[in-house]
Amino acid sequence: MMDRSVEDIHSAMDKDFRSETYTVDESITDTILWLMQHQDIFDSFHFDVHSQELSVTHAAGVDIIRVGMFLNAKYGILVTSI
């Protein structure tokens, strides 16, 4: 289990991971939790521990997920934007 601070846990409790939209923040764990609630919109994801980079493969290609990106699951596919 990952060691998370009390503030991180409270922050995660305030997020709606079932929402069709999500804004990526510093918590990779929360972003992955959101993606897991929307598994039908992407094919796979990869987290590189060395570079701390999360990439997601979906119908439109591969995106590197970065802090501040807006993720959208409304159309049945993953739509990303900055």
VEXMAR-331188 format. One record per residue (C-alpha): residue number from 0; residue in one letter; y, z, x. Coordinates in pm, whole numbers. Layout:
! residues N
ATOM   n res      v      w      u
ATOM NUM   a      Y      Z      X
...
***
This chain:
! residues 82
ATOM   n res      v      w      u
ATOM   0   m      0      0      0
ATOM   1   m    347    -80    126
ATOM   2   d    576    209    207
ATOM   3   r    871    177    -32
ATOM   4   s   1168    408    -61
ATOM   5   v   1249    587   -385
ATOM   6   e   1552    359   -426
ATOM   7   d   1331     50   -394
ATOM   8   i   1093    183   -657
ATOM   9   h   1376    259   -901
ATOM  10   s   1526    -84   -836
ATOM  11   a   1191   -252   -911
ATOM  12   m   1156    -49  -1230
ATOM  13   d   1489   -192  -1349
ATOM  14   k   1375   -553  -1300
ATOM  15   d   1209   -758  -1572
ATOM  16   f    936   -948  -1388
ATOM  17   r    837  -1127  -1709
ATOM  18   s   1183  -1277  -1747
ATOM  19   e   1190  -1656  -1714
ATOM  20   t   1462  -1630  -1450
ATOM  21   y   1490  -1424  -1133
ATOM  22   t   1745  -1390   -854
ATOM  23   v   1581  -1332   -516
ATOM  24   d   1696  -1021   -331
ATOM  25   e   1584   -853     -8
ATOM  26   s   1257   -733   -163
ATOM  27   i    983   -986    -87
ATOM  28   t    746   -762   -283
ATOM  29   d    954   -795   -600
ATOM  30   t    979  -1173   -559
ATOM  31   i    602  -1197   -527
ATOM  32   l    560   -973   -832
ATOM  33   w    785  -1209  -1030
ATOM  34   l    586  -1510   -908
ATOM  35   m    259  -1342  -1007
ATOM  36   q    391  -1309  -1364
ATOM  37   h    449  -1687  -1366
ATOM  38   q    139  -1823  -1191
ATOM  39   d    138  -2135  -1408
ATOM  40   i    460  -2271  -1249
ATOM  41   f    341  -2305   -889
ATOM  42   d     31  -2403   -694
ATOM  43   s     41  -2154   -407
ATOM  44   f    265  -1941   -193
ATOM  45   h    252  -1842    173
ATOM  46   f    419  -1549    345
ATOM  47   d    458  -1577    722
ATOM  48   v    463  -1223    859
ATOM  49   h    609  -1329   1192
ATOM  50   s    909  -1517   1052
ATOM  51   q    925  -1312    727
ATOM  52   e    944  -1642    540
ATOM  53   l    808  -1698    188
ATOM  54   s    727  -2055     90
ATOM  55   v    609  -2174   -251
ATOM  56   t    426  -2500   -322
ATOM  57   h    488  -2639   -671
ATOM  58   a    505  -2968   -863
ATOM  59   a    830  -3077   -698
ATOM  60   g    722  -2993   -341
ATOM  61   v    760  -2689   -117
ATOM  62   d   1054  -2448   -119
ATOM  63   i   1141  -2178    130
ATOM  64   i   1247  -1883    -86
ATOM  65   r   1562  -1713     42
ATOM  66   v   1778  -1421    -65
ATOM  67   g   2027  -1530   -330
ATOM  68   m   1813  -1813   -471
ATOM  69   f   1779  -1841   -846
ATOM  70   l   1422  -1899   -968
ATOM  71   n   1360  -2046  -1311
ATOM  72   a   1029  -2069  -1500
ATOM  73   k   1171  -2196  -1830
ATOM  74   y   1043  -2551  -1805
ATOM  75   g    681  -2480  -1710
ATOM  76   i    753  -2563  -1346
ATOM  77   l    929  -2366  -1075
ATOM  78   v   1293  -2467  -1047
ATOM  79   t   1490  -2320   -758
ATOM  80   s   1858  -2326   -677
ATOM  81   i   2110  -2146   -460
***
